[in-house]
Amino acid sequence: MLRPNSLLVFFFLLLADLVLVALNLNEYRVATKPLLTLLLVIYVLYSRSPVPKGFRNLLLTALLFSSLGDDLLLYDNGSLFLPGLGSFLIAHIFYIIFFLKIRYSNPPTPACKYPFIFLNAAVVILFLLFLMPYLGPFKIPVIIYALTISITVQSVLHSFHFNRQPAGWYCITGAVLFLISDSLIAVGKFYHPFPGSDILVMLTYGLAQFGLVFGSLKYFESKG
């Protein structure tokens, strides 16, 4: 599994990035934020978990597009938001494929959890209805992205037998935190920023990516 010192480096960088956000020293975040997902790439590459090559490549691709999105949004001056959003959209598509592959290679195929499907759909629809008057020309991209991240949550939720595969809890926690993080970004950008929002965005995002990666590797380790 992941070596403890590697985990310490990740969380140290995440803490450092949060401190820079809190001190409004965004110009120094070039030394912290872009490295977070790249560290997770290294974790996946050097993990001793027996992750099949196809699964590993999907996970690495999702992380690399996440890293690209991080870079674009870090330097966003108003013109890089859509490219950054597009990078994360592609990252989520690879996450969806990755977790669907887990679902259909995890017999018996986990049952559909219809109450959570409807709950997730209701939350996303209500959130979009709330934001709609403020989205302006970003309506279509935001709707597409919101639906995609909703599918990410659903694909994770339906990939594991949670009663006997506790690694799935890390993954679903990560997926939900990703949804929360992006929702906070949307509220701050399109509606109204609130105190501490930048810190909450980065905290939930960092923990989200960690949960998705750590849980996935732990799952394959348990199967190996």
N, C-alpha and C positions, 0 to 999 in steps of 0.2 A: 504494500500500500504506500501512501505518501510518507516520506520521511518527516519526522517531527520538525527538524530544522528548516525544511522547505515550507512547512506550514507557518512557522514563526516568521519567515521572511515575508510571506504573503500578508499576514496580519499586521506585521510591522509597517509594510508599505501602505496598507489600507489605513492604518492609524495615522501615519504621516500625511497622507492625502487629506484625511478628514481635518487634521490640524491646519493644513494650508488653506482649506476651504473656510474654516472657522475664522482664520486670521485675514481672509480676503487676499491671499497671496497667490492668486491664480497663475501668475507668470512662472512660478516655481513648480507647478504641478506637472510640467513636462518631465520631471524626474520621478514622478510617482504614478499618476493615473495610467499612462500608456503601458507601464510595466506590469500592471496587475494581471490582465488577461494573458500577457506573454508569459508570466510566471506559471499560470495554469496550463499553458501549452507545454511548458517544460515538464510540469508535473505529469501530464498525460504521456509525454514521450518517454519519460524515465520511470514511470510507475511499474511496479512488479506485478500489478494486477493483470490477469490473462485476458486482456481485451482483444477480441478478434480484430483483424486489420481493418475490415470494412467499418465496424463500429468506431474504431479509433480515428479513422480518417474523417468520419462525419463529425465527431466531437471536436477534433482539431480545426476543421473548417469553420464550425460554428464559433469557436473561440477566436480564430483569426479575423473573421468578419466583425466580431464584437470589438476586437482591438482596433480595427480600422474605423469603426463607428466611434469608439472612444476618442481617437485622434481627431476625427473630423469635428466632433461636437466640442472638443476642448478648444479648437482654434476657430470655432464658429463666430463669424462676424455678421451673421444674418444671411449669408449666402450658402453656408455649408450644412444648414439644418436638414434639408431634404436628402442630400447625399449621405449624411450621418444616419438619418432615419432609414434610408434604403439599405445601408450596410447592416443595421440591426435587423431589418426585415429579412434579409438573406440569412443572417445568423439564426433567426428563429425558424426559418424553413428547414435548415439543417438540423436544428434541435428536434423539430417535429419528426423528421425522417428518422433520426437516431432513436427517439423514444418509441416510435411506431415499430421499428425493427426489434426493439427489446420486447414490446408487447407481443408480437407474433412469433417470437422465439422463446417465449416464457410460458410453456404449457402448464396447466390448461390456460388458454387465453383469458386474461382477467375480464370479469364481467363488466358490462356497462353500468356506470353509476348514474342513472338518469336524474335523481334529485340534484346532484352536483352539476350535471350538464345544464339543467334548466337554471340553477342558481347562478352559475358562471355567466350564462347568456344574459340573464336579467341584469346582472351587475354591469356588464359591458354595455348593454343597450342603454341603460339608465345613465351611465357615465357619458356616453356619446351624446345623448339627448341634452344633458346638462351643458356640455362643451360646445355643441353645435353652433349657437349664436355667436361664439367668439372665434371660431376657427378660420373664418374668411376663406382665402384661396387654398388653405391647407385641409379642407374638409375631406376630400377623397383620400389623400395619403394617410391622414390620421385614422380614418375609418378602416382602411385596408390594414394598417399596422395594428390597430386595436383588435380586429378580428383574428389576425395572425397570432398575436401573443396570447389571445384567449384559447386558440387551438393548441398552442404550446402547453398551456396549463392542463388542458383536457388530455393531451397525449401522454403527459407525465402521469396524470391521475389514473389513467387506464393501462399503464405499463407494468404495474407491480401487484403482487399479492402482499399487501401491507402487513397482514397478520403474521406472515412468516418471512418477509423480505424487508427488514427494517431499513435497509439502505434506501428504499423508496421514499422514506420520510424526508431524508435530506434533499432528494430531488424535487419532491412536491413543494417543500418549504422554499427551495430556491426558485421554482417557477412562480409561486405566488408572490415572493418578494420582488421578482423581476416585474411582475404586473403592477405591484404597488409603486416601485421605483419609477416606472414609465408613466404611471398615472400622476405622480407628484410632479414629474417634469412637465406634463401636459397642463396641469393646473397652473404651475408657475409661469409657463410661457404664454398660454392663451387666455387665462382668466385673471389670476392675481397671485404674485409671489407672496409667500408668508414667511415669517421669521424661522430660520433654521431649516428651510426647505432644501437648500443645497446640501447640507450635511445629511439630512434624511435620505435624499436621493442617492448619494454616494454610498452611504452605509447599507441601504437595502440592496443596491446594485452589487456591491462587492460581495455581500453575503449570498446574494442570489447566484452569482457565477460560481462561488465556492461550493454552494450546496449542490448545484447541478453536476459539477465535475466530481466532487468528493463522493457523492451518492452513487454516481454512475460507476466509478472505479471500485467502490466498495461492493456494489452489486455483482460485478464480474468477478471480484475476488471471492465472494461467497459461493459463486457457481463453480469456480475453479477448484 
